[in-house]
Amino acid sequence: MKVIDLRSDTVTLPTPAMRQAMYEAEVGDDVLGEDPTINRLETLAAEMVGKEAALFVPSGTMGNLVSILTHCQRGDEIILGEKAHIFLFEVAASSAFAGVQAHIIPNRRDGTLDPETVLATIRGENIHLPPTSLVCLENTHNWCGGCVLSREQMDSVAVPVRERGIAVHLDGARVFNAAVALGIDVKELTRNADSVMFCLSKGLCAPVGSLVAGTADFIRRARKNRKMLGGGMRQGGILAAAGIVALTEMVGRLEEDHRNARLLGEGLSEVQGLAVDLDTVQTNMVFFNLVTDKMAVPELLVALDDEGVKVGHYGAGRFRAVTHHGIEEEDIQHVLKTFRRIMGGRT
Ligand SMILES: Cc1ncc(COP(=O)(O)O)c(C=O)c1O
């Protein structure tokens, strides 16, 4: 039985082209700047997101932390949405290691921040107050259902913030999903961010790695911070080789994941006992809730597992299913059939 694992797009496996590229990768000591494959990946990544330079890091979490460390001093304040991945799911790394205080403000349902609220949250000059040094945006917005922020929404916050001399960091773990969903060049989403982090190891299928991009000076300082965190990867070109395939071959197909997510979301919305907010199904994620007391969460998870279907449960009957490479339309049909059967007669 094929296991249809929809818990995350991080479960994707490297493609045969990636494995071949990894096998053949030319490598060197990257801490000394001598890994030609990492150098190639960093140049390609910087070009793709329209920045001067980029840095290969082991994970999105380290990429966000390196960015915060590089933008901020200890005791600074950073502004971010209450549903930001950096705030919710990165083990408070920014406070533990960068020594910054998170000032969270509401995220709208679609993942956006209200520009007026952001500006009003920036601290003034006063002996009692921490300086605000960074605003973090997220696109696509994971905890808001994989919603896409348009370039106008991004700019409506980033432009006035930067006019105040405050830097903007984009947690763009899935920014290529956003660009593909909008049908625009990813540069249009990154143009007003001082730094951007994006992941290779989610929908783009690379086994490991993320990139941080920004000005040459920012990346020079970020490289030192990566070293401090233990993220210098020596002959990491073996991993970067897969990353190059991810960026050159895997971006276009994200559209397929978005189509499958839509199909899944629409299908699940018709299953009795489940509720789906279809407005937020814009990329490769479908969040849904169990809204019947005739079926308990563990019972549902076991019944799905018996049929080879895995979804993520995040407490209080809230589930997430993420489509990705290796999940075909027929798998979605199987998942829907399974839900209809399990939930039938339970409402
Ligand atoms: C929006 C967002 N940012 C950052 C990360 C962290 O990436 P990693 O798991 O590579 O540390 C994730 C992971 O899911 C994410 O969804």
The ligand as an SDF file (V2000), in Angstrom:
LIG
                    3D

 16 16  0  0  0  0  0  0  0  0999 V2000
    7.4810   29.5880    7.4270 C   0  0  0  0  0  0  0  0  0  0  0  0
    8.6050   28.7460    7.9140 C   0  0  0  0  0  0  0  0  0  0  0  0
    9.7530   29.3160    8.2650 N   0  0  0  0  0  0  0  0  0  0  0  0
   10.7960   28.6100    8.7120 C   0  0  0  0  0  0  0  0  0  0  0  0
   10.7220   27.2380    8.8050 C   0  0  0  0  0  0  0  0  0  0  0  0
   11.9020   26.4760    9.3830 C   0  0  0  0  0  0  0  0  0  0  0  0
   12.5240   25.6680    8.4650 O   0  0  0  0  0  0  0  0  0  0  0  0
   13.3850   24.3800    8.9600 P   0  0  0  0  0  0  0  0  0  0  0  0
   12.3980   23.3300    9.2740 O   0  0  0  0  0  0  0  0  0  0  0  0
   14.2310   24.0730    7.7560 O   0  0  0  0  0  0  0  0  0  0  0  0
   14.1930   24.8040   10.1150 O   0  0  0  0  0  0  0  0  0  0  0  0
    9.5470   26.5880    8.4460 C   0  0  0  0  0  0  0  0  0  0  0  0
    9.4530   25.1210    8.5560 C   0  0  0  0  0  0  0  0  0  0  0  0
    8.4340   24.5240    8.3340 O   0  0  0  0  0  0  0  0  0  0  0  0
    8.4500   27.3540    7.9990 C   0  0  0  0  0  0  0  0  0  0  0  0
    7.2850   26.7900    7.6580 O   0  0  0  0  0  0  0  0  0  0  0  0
  1  2  1  0
  2  3  1  0
  2 15  2  0
  3  4  2  0
  4  5  1  0
  5  6  1  0
  5 12  2  0
  6  7  1  0
  7  8  1  0
  8  9  2  0
  8 10  1  0
  8 11  1  0
 12 13  1  0
 12 15  1  0
 13 14  2  0
 15 16  1  0
M  END
$$$$
